[in-house]
Amino acid sequence: MKAVNLELLLPTDIPAGERILWHGRPQWFSLARRAFRADFVAGYFALTALANFALAAPDSLAAAALAAARTLGAGALGLCLLMGLAWLSSRTTLYVVTSRRVTMKIGIALPVFFNLPFSSIPSASLRCYGDGTGEIALELGPQTHIAYLHLWPHAKPFRVARPQPALRCVPDAARVAETLSRALIAAANQAQAAPAAPGAAPAPAPAPALYPDAVAAA
């Protein structure tokens, strides 16, 4: 059958027997805070404005207020740019979990597709945030490598040597993680039950699992 369009996320037909279990995109405000670090940018400009005010206040309160206002204005402009990038990134991203793979469509200007079969995902980890969104990072096997810059911001932070694709800031992340975990386990059981070729040694079945990276974070 034909794949559900999903903005052309899947470039080919879904193979027989494969089902779409979940699809979604990042929540843009959470993405701005956690991927684009809008919180840190806001804090930096707030502290800088306070410092500028304190330095100029002994000479003139009016000059101090003007210096602080200029700093805050620059900070507001920077935050608007980050928010816009986060919104665009969210609108142009789609994540799909099927019964056999995870597919990611990312890229604002040039869409890029990543198809990750469950056989290339030994394990995954979940990190939930206080606003209900969360991050599901996918550990890749030794035969699969994707450059960190090709994935960002859809990668687990600070994992540069061995990048891990991540479903970033997805709403109701715990439910999505449960769906993915069940699909990984089902695929592993199916691979274990599959008959081996005549004369071939039975291959050890993969044992994918989803581990909680952090149960709650601000």
HUHUNOR-V105365 format. One record per pair of residues at least 24 apart in sequence whose C-alpha atoms are under 8 Angstrom apart, sorted by the first residue. I is the first residue (numbers start at 0). GAP is how many residues later the second one is. D is the distance in whole Angstrom. If there is no record, write none. Layout:
BEGIN
i=I gap=GAP d=D
i=I gap=GAP d=D
END
This chain:
BEGIN
i=5 gap=88 d=8
i=8 gap=85 d=7
i=8 gap=94 d=8
i=8 gap=95 d=8
i=8 gap=96 d=6
i=8 gap=104 d=7
i=9 gap=93 d=8
i=17 gap=80 d=7
i=17 gap=81 d=6
i=17 gap=82 d=6
i=18 gap=79 d=5
i=18 gap=80 d=5
i=18 gap=81 d=8
i=19 gap=76 d=7
i=19 gap=77 d=6
i=19 gap=78 d=4
i=19 gap=79 d=6
i=20 gap=75 d=8
i=20 gap=76 d=6
i=20 gap=77 d=5
i=20 gap=78 d=7
i=20 gap=158 d=7
i=21 gap=74 d=6
i=21 gap=75 d=5
i=21 gap=76 d=7
i=21 gap=154 d=7
i=21 gap=157 d=8
i=22 gap=71 d=7
i=22 gap=72 d=5
i=22 gap=73 d=4
i=22 gap=74 d=6
i=23 gap=70 d=6
i=23 gap=71 d=5
i=23 gap=72 d=7
i=23 gap=146 d=7
i=24 gap=65 d=6
i=24 gap=66 d=7
i=24 gap=68 d=6
i=24 gap=69 d=5
i=24 gap=70 d=6
i=24 gap=145 d=6
i=25 gap=64 d=5
i=25 gap=67 d=7
i=25 gap=68 d=8
i=25 gap=141 d=7
i=25 gap=142 d=6
i=25 gap=143 d=5
i=25 gap=144 d=5
i=25 gap=145 d=7
i=26 gap=63 d=7
i=26 gap=106 d=7
i=26 gap=142 d=6
i=26 gap=143 d=6
i=26 gap=144 d=6
i=27 gap=55 d=8
i=27 gap=58 d=5
i=27 gap=59 d=5
i=27 gap=61 d=8
i=27 gap=62 d=5
i=27 gap=141 d=8
i=28 gap=54 d=7
i=28 gap=57 d=7
i=28 gap=58 d=7
i=29 gap=103 d=7
i=29 gap=139 d=6
i=30 gap=55 d=6
i=30 gap=59 d=8
i=30 gap=137 d=7
i=30 gap=138 d=6
i=31 gap=50 d=7
i=31 gap=51 d=6
i=31 gap=53 d=8
i=31 gap=54 d=5
i=31 gap=55 d=8
i=33 gap=135 d=8
i=34 gap=118 d=6
i=35 gap=46 d=7
i=35 gap=50 d=7
i=35 gap=117 d=8
i=37 gap=41 d=6
i=37 gap=44 d=7
i=37 gap=45 d=8
i=40 gap=34 d=7
i=40 gap=37 d=8
i=40 gap=38 d=7
i=41 gap=33 d=7
i=41 gap=34 d=8
i=41 gap=37 d=7
i=44 gap=26 d=7
i=44 gap=27 d=6
i=44 gap=30 d=5
i=45 gap=26 d=7
i=45 gap=29 d=8
i=94 gap=72 d=7
i=96 gap=83 d=7
i=97 gap=85 d=8
i=98 gap=84 d=6
i=98 gap=88 d=7
i=99 gap=83 d=7
i=99 gap=84 d=8
i=99 gap=87 d=7
i=105 gap=45 d=8
i=105 gap=48 d=8
i=117 gap=66 d=6
i=117 gap=69 d=7
i=118 gap=87 d=7
i=119 gap=24 d=7
i=120 gap=87 d=7
i=121 gap=84 d=7
i=121 gap=85 d=7
i=121 gap=86 d=5
i=121 gap=87 d=7
i=122 gap=84 d=8
i=122 gap=85 d=5
i=122 gap=86 d=5
i=122 gap=87 d=6
i=122 gap=88 d=8
i=123 gap=84 d=8
i=123 gap=85 d=6
i=123 gap=86 d=5
i=123 gap=87 d=6
i=124 gap=85 d=5
i=124 gap=86 d=5
i=124 gap=87 d=5
i=124 gap=88 d=5
i=125 gap=47 d=8
i=125 gap=48 d=8
i=125 gap=51 d=7
i=125 gap=84 d=7
i=125 gap=85 d=6
i=125 gap=86 d=5
i=125 gap=87 d=5
i=125 gap=88 d=7
i=125 gap=89 d=8
i=126 gap=85 d=6
i=126 gap=86 d=5
i=126 gap=87 d=5
i=126 gap=88 d=6
i=126 gap=89 d=7
i=126 gap=90 d=8
i=127 gap=45 d=7
i=127 gap=46 d=7
i=127 gap=86 d=6
i=127 gap=87 d=5
i=127 gap=88 d=5
i=127 gap=89 d=6
i=128 gap=86 d=8
i=128 gap=87 d=5
i=128 gap=88 d=4
i=128 gap=89 d=5
i=129 gap=86 d=6
i=129 gap=87 d=6
i=129 gap=88 d=5
i=130 gap=87 d=8
i=131 gap=39 d=6
i=131 gap=40 d=6
i=131 gap=41 d=7
i=132 gap=36 d=5
i=132 gap=37 d=5
i=132 gap=38 d=4
i=132 gap=39 d=6
i=132 gap=40 d=6
i=133 gap=34 d=7
i=133 gap=35 d=5
i=133 gap=36 d=6
i=133 gap=37 d=7
i=133 gap=38 d=7
i=133 gap=39 d=5
i=133 gap=40 d=7
i=134 gap=31 d=6
i=134 gap=32 d=6
i=134 gap=33 d=5
i=134 gap=34 d=5
i=134 gap=35 d=7
i=134 gap=38 d=7
i=135 gap=30 d=5
i=135 gap=31 d=5
i=135 gap=32 d=7
i=135 gap=37 d=7
i=135 gap=41 d=7
i=136 gap=27 d=6
i=136 gap=28 d=6
i=136 gap=29 d=4
i=136 gap=30 d=6
i=137 gap=26 d=5
i=137 gap=27 d=5
i=137 gap=28 d=6
i=138 gap=25 d=5
i=138 gap=26 d=7
i=139 gap=24 d=7
i=176 gap=33 d=7
i=180 gap=27 d=8
i=180 gap=28 d=6
i=180 gap=29 d=6
i=183 gap=24 d=6
i=183 gap=25 d=7
i=184 gap=24 d=7
END
